[in-house]
Amino acid sequence: MSSRDQRDAANELPNQPAARLAWVIQAPTQQELKRRYDLWARCYDADIGQPEDYLAPLETAKVAKVHLRPNARILDAGAGTGLSGQALQGAGFTDLTGLDFARDMLAAAAAKGIYKETIVADLSQQTALEDHAFDAVVTVGTTSQIPAESLRDYVRVTQPGGKVIVANWVEAWVERGYAAIQADFERQGRLALIEKGEPFAALPTTDPEIIYEIWVFEVLR
Ligand SMILES: C[S@@+](CC[C@H](N)C(=O)[O-])C[C@H]1O[C@@H](n2cnc3c(N)ncnc32)[C@H](O)[C@@H]1O
């Protein structure tokens, strides 16, 4: 990026954390969402990186600890700058792969040295990841943004008996079509919802109306 481009990008970012969050959430297309995340990458952690401002990563890592071995191969889908991976590492997990479509977000994640591998890929379509390559997929803060088709890939890349753990904005689960794909898998006997956590405000300081629940699925086959 030229210094002029950098100045323009900085000018375009809204100047308060809550406004930046809203600006990203309201991106009209996936392409624009990716672009806005890449701009937000420079201050995402400063905006919501404190555990007390963004509870979802730590809460998800606690649940993962109950269900997964420390050496489980975990795909952090929509890893962003790695806040979710940091929480998983803090809970003792050692085999983390981070995937995201926003290069600058993922570059910040890679720089933290917590992932064995980082992969730039778009979860709105089937990825090049191998079938059953992971013991678990963990995804934090993504269901309002990543298209529901991603659930098909999460199930495909997870080992039978493995888990898909979602820090879920429940409203988005239904509205964006995840619930319909979940029902499809359940009918086929491929997926079972085995735990639903209590609702909590995921971003209590920037937007207390965003309510998450942590859901754990088992991939049956
Ligand atoms: C709210 S952030 C969550 C990041 C991280 N998991 C966390 O909890 O801080 C959502 C992430 O999903 C990524 N994302 C959105 N749509 C995507 C897509 N179609 N494919 C891959 N990543 C996507 C964004 O780039 C962003 O980094």
The ligand as a Tripos MOL2 file, in Angstrom:
@<TRIPOS>MOLECULE
LIG
   27    29     1     0     0
SMALL
NO_CHARGES

@<TRIPOS>ATOM
      1 C1        -15.5820  -10.8300   14.4510 C.3       1 LIG1
      2 S1        -14.1760  -11.4460   13.5960 S.3       1 LIG1
      3 C2        -13.7290  -12.7600   14.6910 C.3       1 LIG1
      4 C3        -12.2480  -13.0020   14.7000 C.3       1 LIG1
      5 C4        -11.7860  -13.9070   15.8360 C.3       1 LIG1
      6 N1        -12.3680  -15.2160   15.7430 N.3       1 LIG1
      7 C5        -12.1350  -13.2440   17.1450 C.2       1 LIG1
      8 O1        -12.9690  -13.8090   17.8810 O.co2     1 LIG1
      9 O2        -11.5870  -12.1680   17.4300 O.co2     1 LIG1
     10 C6        -14.8730  -12.3480   12.2060 C.3       1 LIG1
     11 C7        -13.8010  -12.8670   11.2520 C.3       1 LIG1
     12 O3        -14.4470  -13.6460   10.2240 O.3       1 LIG1
     13 C8        -13.7530  -13.4190    9.0100 C.3       1 LIG1
     14 N2        -14.6170  -13.7570    7.8670 N.ar      1 LIG1
     15 C9        -15.7920  -13.1670    7.5220 C.ar      1 LIG1
     16 N3        -16.2820  -13.7470    6.4050 N.ar      1 LIG1
     17 C10       -15.3980  -14.7240    6.0530 C.ar      1 LIG1
     18 C11       -15.3590  -15.6730    4.9970 C.ar      1 LIG1
     19 N4        -16.3200  -15.7260    4.0640 N.pl3     1 LIG1
     20 N5        -14.3300  -16.5480    4.9470 N.ar      1 LIG1
     21 C12       -13.3380  -16.4990    5.8880 C.ar      1 LIG1
     22 N6        -13.3130  -15.6120    6.9010 N.ar      1 LIG1
     23 C13       -14.3400  -14.7410    6.9890 C.ar      1 LIG1
     24 C14       -13.4110  -11.9320    9.0650 C.3       1 LIG1
     25 O4        -12.3730  -11.5950    8.1730 O.3       1 LIG1
     26 C15       -13.0500  -11.7470   10.5340 C.3       1 LIG1
     27 O5        -11.6670  -11.8700   10.7620 O.3       1 LIG1
@<TRIPOS>BOND
     1     1     2 1
     2     2     3 1
     3     2    10 1
     4     3     4 1
     5     4     5 1
     6     5     6 1
     7     5     7 1
     8     7     8 2
     9     7     9 1
    10    10    11 1
    11    11    12 1
    12    11    26 1
    13    12    13 1
    14    13    14 1
    15    13    24 1
    16    14    15 ar
    17    14    23 ar
    18    15    16 ar
    19    16    17 ar
    20    17    18 ar
    21    17    23 ar
    22    18    19 1
    23    18    20 ar
    24    20    21 ar
    25    21    22 ar
    26    22    23 ar
    27    24    25 1
    28    24    26 1
    29    26    27 1
@<TRIPOS>SUBSTRUCTURE
     1 LIG1         1 GROUP 0 **** ****
